[in-house]
Amino acid sequence: MGVTYESASKSHVGMVRQVNEDACLDLPENRLWVVADGMGGHLYGEVAASVAVQTISQLFQQQATPYVKKPEQFLQRAILAAHEAIHQQRQKQGLSETPRTTIVACLIQHNTATWAHCGDSRLYWMRGGQLLARTRDHSHVESLIAKGMALPSERATHPDRNKLHNCLGADTPPRVDIGCGAGMLPGDVVLLC
């Protein structure tokens, strides 16, 4: 008998937006989850998020036979392909600017979670109420914290908390950070947000 996963997803437009710019892929039977958060400070964030999720889904369905070889490389290539697909969508639709999105993806195979992210979409891995791993935002605030110029407690209140150094759809290729959590146990929780 194979391992089963409980999975749920929820999205909300938010208080000040008219359009929901989030997209998610929730495939517990295939062990892949993706959250893309279209960037509200730019036009067409919903387009970027949708294109990113669709691109990663298509690549996964092509390559998971039944597992993906080298999951770290797959996630890296899939996110870079999503970045390129967003630029192609801009040209195809004649959009006035390239849409942008942040992204986090998690693939679980053989009791090992492999994740990748770009921007401030996050992954948390928890066991028994303890945080085992979390991604680090590609943001101005995180860089200040890393340099000792801001406190971790300032993440939610710092005036530059919304400034990102990295996303899909920007003029420069994104930096994709990869993480891995071997030895997942029943009851472990992985949160993408």
PyMOL commands that set and color helices and strands:
alter all, ss='L'
color gray80, all
select helices_A, chain A and resi 45-63+71-93+140-146+152-154
alter helices_A, ss='H'
color red, helices_A
select strands_A, chain A and resi 22-27+32-38+101-109+112-118+123-127+130-134+177-181+189-192
alter strands_A, ss='S'
color yellow, strands_A
deselect
rebuild
show_as cartoon
